[in-house]
C-alpha cells in the first residue's frame, strides 16, 4: 500500500475543492480527439470502462463509458489536483485517488503531497470522500484494497489515526453498501502496512523500527 505520513498534531482536513460532477454530452468518438487518454480500467462484469483524459491544458476528467454502445454514463472534471489512480471497487463504484500539496489545518510540519480517495457511484453520480468526518482521523488515504465480504463491498484503507497528539498509521474498513467506516488496526506505533486476504481478513502486519529491519 502507498505510505501516508504519520505526523504530530491534531486535526485535519484537506480540501476537495476543484472536483465537480459534470454531464458529458460528447459521443465516445470525441474522446479520441484529446491529446492524452490513459489509466483505462474495465469493470468486473466487463460492461463499463473508466478512463482519464485531458480536457484542456489545465483540466482533466474521469469518464465512465458503456462498453456496449459507448454511451457516457458519467464523470468528473477537476483541476489543481493530480490524478494518481483509478480502480473499480465493484460494478457500481469507481475509486478516484487524487493528490495535492498542502499544509493541513493545525498540522505541524512542512507542506507535502497528500493522497485522497473518493468513491464515485456510477448510477447516481454521488461522490463520497473516504475517511471524511471519521473521529480522530485525517481524510487522507493510501492505496485502497476492495473486497466483497458477505455480499458487501468493503474497502480496506490505510489512514492516519490520532489516539493522542501524534498520528500513527491505521487500517480502516469502509463498507460501501452500508456507508459505515470502522477502525480495525491501530495498536502498533511501528506498523508500516497490512496484508488483507481475499475474504477481508488481516493476515499479516508489516512493522518498521529504525533500530531493526522491516519485518512481517
Secondary structure, 3 states (H helix, E strand, C coil): CCCCCCCEECCCCCCCCCEEECCCCCCHHHHHHCCCEEEEEECCCCCEEEEEEECCCCCEEEEEEECCCCCEEEEEEECCCEEEEEEECCCCEEEEEEEEEECCCCECCCCEEEEEEEEEECCCCCEEECCCCCCCECCCCCCEEEEEECCEEEEEEEEEECCCCECEEEEEEEECCCCEEEEEECCCCCEEEEEECCCCCEEEEEECCCCCCCEC
